[in-house]
């Protein structure tokens, strides 16, 4: 059974997460990345808030830097956040996070997403899925198959696997297979792509992503 740890500065959430998600096995909770790295709990996935600095820990690591630190310590990361800006969320995936889950999602949705990350599946919110679709349509993601593009377009519009199954005349298990292969490709693309490449593909001004997008390469 997969083991989970949580890093979140909200005391109430840390105290209640194991009760809210009883099917998941939580081995520890932490208020900061620094605390997590000191204690080094046995965990397969770290559920990580992006905004961790507060009056009690004003210099706590957060954002993309925190994602990178936890990944470099050997954990899988699923970001769990109130952040809604799609480029920030996409940058988390570019930094190596395997999932991004909104705190506005239901506990059932969050639970399923965390479990999917534990299974190695990339989990993306609709805003980021839509961004990925734009990259595909503008030729930045050229190795997607036509069927993967169909699945991506449907997911970007919020369609469920059941709805896609009816419109594409494919089984839900087949569609999930397409999505798993697609997200593996997207994850590698985001982690290997420079801010300049993303900016050109999306028609952004030069330098718009420099302060946000994680550096690629060693």
Buried (B, 14 or more C-beta within 10 A) or exposed (E): EBBBBBBBBBEEBBEEBBEEBEEBBBEBBBBBBBBBBEEEBEBBBBBBBBBBBEEEBEEBBBBBEBBBBBBEEEBBBBBBBEBEEBBBBBBBBBBBBBBBBBEEBEEEEBBBBBBBBBEEBBBBBEBBBBBBBBBBEEEBBEEBEEBBBBBBBBBBEEBEBEEBBEEBEBEBEBBBEBBBBBBEBBBEBBBEBBBBBBBEBBEBEEEBBEEBBBEBEE
